[in-house]
């Protein structure tokens, strides 16, 4: 990305089920859902939102290979989206095992997200 304009951060948690996809989706939504970028068309080449580049970085505590990157890309409404996955976040006890919530153990997964926006 030649021109980095915004960096947004977020955190997502899957308290039950130990699913990095759920925690990652929540982290990305936490990063982007309270932002508005009304001046983007004026900044982007030819005012084209599809010229926007979005790089999503996710720190996962476990199961890095189980992340569905296409689902993460679908959360971003415009531009060309790339996803980087790295070790990070946290797996810690939720304090309870609930079989009816599809728990495999008593862990909750916490994922950190960084969403970089530019062109």
Residue frames as a rotation matrix with the C-alpha (Angstrom) as fourth column:
UNK 1
0.593 0.805 0.000 0.00
0.805 -0.593 0.000 0.00
0.000 0.000 -1.000 0.00
UNK 2
-0.253 -0.752 0.609 1.62
0.750 -0.550 -0.367 3.21
0.611 0.364 0.703 -1.14
UNK 3
-0.599 0.134 0.790 -0.54
-0.348 -0.932 -0.105 5.70
0.721 -0.337 0.605 0.81
UNK 4
-0.478 0.395 -0.784 -1.67
0.784 0.594 -0.179 4.58
0.395 -0.700 -0.594 4.25
UNK 5
-0.369 0.446 0.815 -4.55
-0.131 -0.894 0.429 6.78
0.920 0.052 0.388 5.44
UNK 6
0.315 0.587 0.746 -6.23
-0.878 -0.119 0.464 5.11
0.360 -0.801 0.478 8.41
UNK 7
-0.703 -0.362 -0.613 -5.46
-0.067 0.891 -0.449 2.41
0.708 -0.274 -0.650 10.94
UNK 8
0.221 0.839 0.497 -8.38
-0.839 -0.096 0.535 1.01
0.497 -0.535 0.683 12.91
UNK 9
-0.830 -0.528 -0.178 -8.07
-0.348 0.741 -0.575 -1.52
0.436 -0.415 -0.799 15.75
UNK 10
0.235 0.947 0.220 -10.49
-0.859 0.096 0.503 -3.94
0.455 -0.307 0.836 17.32
UNK 11
-0.856 -0.391 0.339 -10.90
-0.512 0.732 -0.449 -6.92
-0.073 -0.558 -0.827 19.59
UNK 12
0.137 0.908 -0.397 -13.24
-0.811 0.333 0.482 -9.87
0.569 0.256 0.781 19.26
UNK 13
-0.690 -0.307 0.656 -14.03
-0.682 0.580 -0.445 -12.71
-0.244 -0.755 -0.609 21.64
UNK 14
0.061 0.694 -0.717 -15.62
-0.442 0.663 0.604 -16.11
0.895 0.280 0.347 21.25
UNK 15
-0.173 -0.087 0.981 -16.48
-0.985 -0.015 -0.175 -17.00
0.029 -0.996 -0.083 24.84
UNK 16
0.082 0.255 0.963 -17.91
-0.331 0.919 -0.216 -20.44
-0.940 -0.301 0.160 23.96
UNK 17
0.929 0.331 0.167 -17.12
-0.010 0.473 -0.881 -22.75
-0.370 0.817 0.443 21.09
UNK 18
0.098 -0.995 0.005 -13.45
0.059 0.011 0.998 -21.91
-0.993 -0.097 0.060 20.64
UNK 19
0.477 0.164 0.864 -13.90
0.849 0.170 -0.501 -20.62
-0.229 0.972 -0.058 17.07
UNK 20
-0.477 -0.749 -0.460 -11.25
0.540 -0.663 0.519 -18.26
-0.693 -0.001 0.720 15.72
UNK 21
-0.639 0.303 0.707 -13.60
0.642 -0.298 0.707 -17.31
0.425 0.905 -0.004 12.87
UNK 22
0.486 0.869 -0.095 -16.25
0.752 -0.360 0.553 -15.92
0.446 -0.340 -0.828 15.21
UNK 23
0.410 -0.398 -0.821 -13.68
0.637 -0.519 0.570 -14.05
-0.652 -0.757 0.041 17.30
UNK 24
-0.674 -0.718 0.175 -11.96
0.602 -0.396 0.693 -12.70
-0.429 0.573 0.699 14.16
UNK 25
-0.264 0.671 0.693 -15.19
0.724 -0.337 0.602 -11.48
0.637 0.661 -0.397 12.58
UNK 26
0.718 0.540 -0.439 -16.08
0.690 -0.465 0.555 -9.71
0.096 -0.701 -0.706 15.82
UNK 27
0.005 -0.811 -0.586 -12.62
0.641 -0.447 0.624 -8.11
-0.767 -0.379 0.518 15.99
UNK 28
-0.779 -0.260 0.571 -12.88
0.624 -0.409 0.665 -6.76
0.061 0.875 0.481 12.44
UNK 29
0.143 0.912 0.386 -16.40
0.686 -0.372 0.626 -5.45
0.714 0.175 -0.678 13.04
UNK 30
0.597 0.002 -0.802 -15.22
0.726 -0.427 0.539 -3.82
-0.341 -0.904 -0.256 16.27
UNK 31
-0.454 -0.868 -0.202 -12.48
0.629 -0.473 0.616 -2.08
-0.630 0.153 0.761 14.30
UNK 32
-0.920 -0.033 0.391 -14.67
0.362 -0.455 0.813 -0.78
0.151 0.890 0.431 11.47
UNK 33
-0.216 0.973 0.077 -18.26
0.893 0.165 0.419 -0.43
0.395 0.160 -0.905 12.65
UNK 34
0.463 0.406 -0.788 -17.95
0.731 -0.678 0.081 2.91
-0.501 -0.613 -0.610 14.43
UNK 35
-0.507 -0.743 -0.437 -16.06
0.261 -0.616 0.743 4.69
-0.821 0.263 0.506 11.66
UNK 36
0.750 0.588 0.301 -17.17
0.500 -0.206 -0.841 6.84
-0.433 0.782 -0.449 8.76
UNK 37
-0.383 -0.918 -0.106 -14.77
0.504 -0.304 0.809 8.02
-0.774 0.256 0.579 6.09
UNK 38
0.596 0.802 -0.026 -16.80
0.424 -0.342 -0.839 10.58
-0.682 0.489 -0.544 4.12
UNK 39
0.512 -0.446 -0.735 -13.74
-0.628 -0.777 0.034 12.13
-0.586 0.444 -0.678 2.46
UNK 40
-0.066 -0.609 0.791 -12.42
0.139 0.779 0.611 8.91
-0.988 0.150 0.034 0.91
UNK 41
0.573 0.327 0.752 -13.83
0.750 0.162 -0.642 9.58
-0.332 0.931 -0.152 -2.57
UNK 42
0.974 -0.216 -0.074 -11.98
-0.228 -0.930 -0.288 12.90
-0.007 0.297 -0.955 -2.67
UNK 43
0.274 -0.928 0.253 -8.70
-0.693 -0.008 0.721 11.24
-0.667 -0.373 -0.645 -1.70
UNK 44
0.105 -0.216 0.971 -8.81
0.272 0.945 0.181 8.09
-0.957 0.245 0.158 -3.84
UNK 45
-0.869 -0.454 -0.196 -7.60
-0.090 -0.245 0.965 8.13
-0.486 0.857 0.172 -7.46
UNK 46
-0.818 0.575 -0.022 -10.53
-0.073 -0.066 0.995 9.05
0.571 0.815 0.096 -9.73
UNK 47
-0.414 0.676 0.609 -12.79
-0.909 -0.335 -0.246 9.07
0.038 -0.656 0.754 -6.65
UNK 48
0.170 0.436 -0.884 -13.17
-0.519 0.802 0.296 5.30
0.838 0.408 0.363 -7.09
UNK 49
0.431 0.077 0.899 -13.84
-0.890 0.198 0.410 3.35
-0.146 -0.977 0.153 -3.86
UNK 50
0.995 -0.069 0.068 -12.61
0.080 0.978 -0.193 0.22
-0.053 0.198 0.979 -5.60
UNK 51
0.368 -0.916 0.157 -9.12
-0.058 -0.192 -0.980 1.79
0.928 0.352 -0.124 -5.71
UNK 52
0.434 -0.148 0.889 -9.04
-0.886 -0.247 0.391 1.58
0.162 -0.958 -0.238 -1.92
UNK 53
-0.169 -0.533 -0.829 -6.67
-0.092 0.846 -0.526 -0.99
0.981 -0.013 -0.192 -0.40
UNK 54
0.520 0.357 0.776 -7.57
-0.816 -0.061 0.575 -2.60
0.253 -0.932 0.259 2.91
UNK 55
-0.312 -0.654 -0.689 -5.16
-0.196 0.754 -0.627 -4.82
0.930 -0.061 -0.363 4.80
UNK 56
0.694 0.573 0.435 -6.61
-0.598 0.123 0.792 -6.77
0.401 -0.810 0.428 7.72
UNK 57
-0.464 -0.842 -0.275 -4.11
-0.371 0.467 -0.802 -8.12
0.804 -0.270 -0.529 10.25
UNK 58
0.654 0.741 0.155 -5.37
-0.518 0.289 0.805 -10.66
0.552 -0.607 0.572 12.77
UNK 59
-0.580 -0.780 0.234 -3.60
-0.691 0.320 -0.649 -11.97
0.431 -0.538 -0.724 15.86
UNK 60
0.500 0.782 -0.372 -5.07
-0.515 0.614 0.598 -15.39
0.696 -0.107 0.710 16.67
UNK 61
0.201 -0.424 0.883 -4.32
-0.947 0.145 0.285 -17.36
-0.249 -0.894 -0.373 19.84
UNK 62
-0.439 -0.241 0.865 -4.69
-0.122 0.970 0.209 -20.78
-0.890 -0.014 -0.455 18.16
UNK 63
0.098 0.582 0.807 -5.90
0.644 0.581 -0.497 -22.56
-0.759 0.568 -0.318 15.04
UNK 64
-0.309 -0.289 -0.906 -4.32
-0.328 -0.862 0.387 -20.08
-0.893 0.417 0.171 12.60
UNK 65
-0.984 -0.159 -0.076 -4.99
-0.132 0.373 0.918 -22.42
-0.118 0.914 -0.388 9.69
UNK 66
-0.505 0.859 0.090 -8.71
0.832 0.512 -0.214 -22.66
-0.230 -0.033 -0.973 10.47
UNK 67
-0.305 0.391 -0.869 -9.46
0.000 -0.912 -0.410 -19.01
-0.952 -0.125 0.278 9.68
UNK 68
0.151 0.448 0.881 -11.75
0.944 0.198 -0.263 -18.54
-0.293 0.872 -0.393 6.67
UNK 69
-0.678 -0.551 -0.486 -10.08
0.414 -0.833 0.366 -15.51
-0.607 0.047 0.793 5.10
UNK 70
-0.745 0.461 0.483 -12.85
0.414 -0.249 0.876 -15.11
0.524 0.852 -0.006 2.51
UNK 71
0.299 0.878 -0.373 -15.40
0.874 -0.096 0.475 -14.49
0.382 -0.468 -0.797 5.28
UNK 72
-0.024 -0.399 -0.917 -13.13
0.684 -0.675 0.276 -11.80
-0.729 -0.620 0.289 6.70
UNK 73
-0.922 -0.357 0.149 -12.78
0.337 -0.551 0.764 -10.19
-0.191 0.754 0.628 3.26
UNK 74
-0.326 0.890 0.318 -16.57
0.703 0.004 0.711 -10.13
0.632 0.455 -0.627 2.87
UNK 75
0.240 0.400 -0.884 -16.84
0.925 -0.370 0.084 -7.89
-0.293 -0.839 -0.459 5.95
UNK 76
-0.501 -0.503 -0.704 -15.06
0.223 -0.861 0.457 -5.06
-0.836 0.072 0.544 4.10
UNK 77
0.424 0.897 0.122 -17.52
0.343 -0.034 -0.939 -3.37
-0.838 0.440 -0.322 1.70
UNK 78
0.970 -0.068 -0.232 -15.07
-0.231 -0.542 -0.808 -1.65
-0.071 0.838 -0.542 -0.69
UNK 79
0.343 -0.926 -0.155 -11.67
-0.935 -0.353 0.036 -2.01
-0.088 0.132 -0.987 -2.24
UNK 80
0.306 -0.421 -0.854 -9.12
-0.216 0.842 -0.494 -4.75
0.927 0.336 0.167 -2.57
UNK 81
0.668 0.060 0.742 -8.78
-0.744 0.003 0.669 -6.64
0.038 -0.998 0.046 0.71
UNK 82
-0.076 -0.696 -0.714 -5.84
-0.200 0.712 -0.673 -8.69
0.977 0.092 -0.194 1.95
UNK 83
0.879 0.348 0.325 -5.71
-0.403 0.180 0.897 -10.66
0.254 -0.920 0.299 5.18
UNK 84
-0.239 -0.952 -0.190 -2.60
-0.415 0.277 -0.867 -11.39
0.878 -0.129 -0.461 7.26
UNK 85
0.863 0.497 -0.085 -2.81
-0.180 0.459 0.870 -13.97
0.472 -0.736 0.486 10.04
UNK 86
-0.253 -0.967 0.027 -0.28
-0.315 0.056 -0.947 -14.19
0.915 -0.248 -0.319 12.84
UNK 87
-0.112 0.128 -0.985 0.07
0.821 0.571 -0.019 -15.65
0.560 -0.811 -0.169 16.31
UNK 88
-0.830 -0.108 0.547 -1.33
-0.165 -0.889 -0.426 -13.30
0.533 -0.444 0.720 18.92
UNK 89
0.144 0.969 0.202 -4.43
-0.511 -0.102 0.854 -12.64
0.848 -0.226 0.480 20.94
UNK 90
-0.694 -0.318 0.646 -5.17
-0.720 0.284 -0.633 -14.85
0.018 -0.905 -0.426 23.90
UNK 91
0.043 0.680 -0.732 -6.78
-0.061 0.733 0.678 -18.13
0.997 0.015 0.073 24.86
UNK 92
-0.851 -0.287 0.440 -7.86
-0.415 -0.147 -0.898 -17.96
0.322 -0.947 0.006 28.49
UNK 93
-0.796 0.552 -0.249 -10.36
0.605 0.737 -0.301 -19.65
0.017 -0.390 -0.921 30.74
UNK 94
-0.403 0.775 0.486 -13.97
-0.168 -0.585 0.794 -18.56
0.899 0.238 0.366 30.46
UNK 95
-0.731 0.040 0.682 -14.49
-0.683 -0.064 -0.728 -20.07
0.014 -0.997 0.074 33.90
UNK 96
0.023 0.806 0.591 -17.13
-0.510 0.518 -0.687 -22.51
-0.860 -0.286 0.423 32.66
UNK 97
-0.978 -0.206 -0.037 -17.61
-0.150 0.568 0.809 -25.41
-0.146 0.797 -0.586 30.23
UNK 98
-0.090 0.996 -0.026 -21.02
-0.546 -0.071 -0.835 -25.41
-0.833 -0.061 0.550 28.52
UNK 99
-0.704 -0.178 0.688 -21.59
0.315 0.789 0.527 -28.41
-0.636 0.588 -0.499 26.28
UNK 100
0.260 0.914 0.313 -24.85
0.791 -0.016 -0.612 -26.90
-0.554 0.406 -0.727 24.98
UNK 101
0.729 -0.109 -0.675 -22.80
-0.314 -0.931 -0.188 -23.94
-0.608 0.349 -0.713 23.65
UNK 102
0.934 -0.350 -0.071 -20.57
0.134 0.528 -0.839 -26.36
0.331 0.774 0.540 21.68
UNK 103
0.499 -0.791 0.353 -17.66
-0.857 -0.393 0.333 -25.85
-0.125 -0.469 -0.874 24.07
UNK 104
0.532 -0.475 -0.700 -14.72
-0.047 0.809 -0.585 -28.17
0.845 0.345 0.408 23.44
UNK 105
-0.329 -0.615 -0.717 -13.10
0.840 0.157 -0.520 -26.96
0.432 -0.773 0.465 26.67
UNK 106
0.456 0.549 -0.701 -13.39
0.832 -0.541 0.118 -23.98
-0.314 -0.637 -0.704 29.04
UNK 107
-0.584 -0.782 -0.217 -11.33
0.630 -0.606 0.485 -21.58
-0.511 0.147 0.847 26.91
UNK 108
0.763 0.625 -0.167 -12.42
0.340 -0.606 -0.719 -18.35
-0.550 0.492 -0.675 25.31
UNK 109
-0.114 -0.776 0.620 -10.54
0.986 -0.015 0.163 -17.04
-0.118 0.630 0.767 22.28
UNK 110
0.600 0.184 -0.778 -9.60
0.208 -0.976 -0.070 -13.38
-0.772 -0.120 -0.624 22.05
UNK 111
0.105 -0.498 0.861 -8.48
0.993 0.100 -0.063 -12.01
-0.055 0.861 0.505 18.66
UNK 112
0.030 -0.176 -0.984 -6.90
0.159 -0.971 0.178 -8.64
-0.987 -0.162 -0.001 17.92
UNK 113
0.383 0.162 0.909 -7.47
0.914 0.072 -0.398 -6.90
-0.130 0.984 -0.120 14.58
UNK 114
-0.318 -0.402 -0.859 -5.73
0.049 -0.912 0.408 -4.06
-0.947 0.088 0.310 12.79
UNK 115
0.438 0.494 0.751 -7.42
0.824 0.113 -0.555 -2.72
-0.359 0.862 -0.358 9.66
UNK 116
-0.475 -0.674 -0.566 -5.21
0.245 -0.719 0.650 -0.54
-0.845 0.170 0.506 7.48
UNK 117
0.550 0.728 0.410 -6.92
0.685 -0.112 -0.720 1.60
-0.478 0.677 -0.560 4.84
UNK 118
-0.121 -0.581 -0.805 -5.28
-0.201 -0.780 0.593 3.48
-0.972 0.233 -0.022 2.00
UNK 119
0.931 0.365 0.026 -4.48
-0.056 0.213 -0.975 3.22
-0.362 0.906 0.219 -1.69
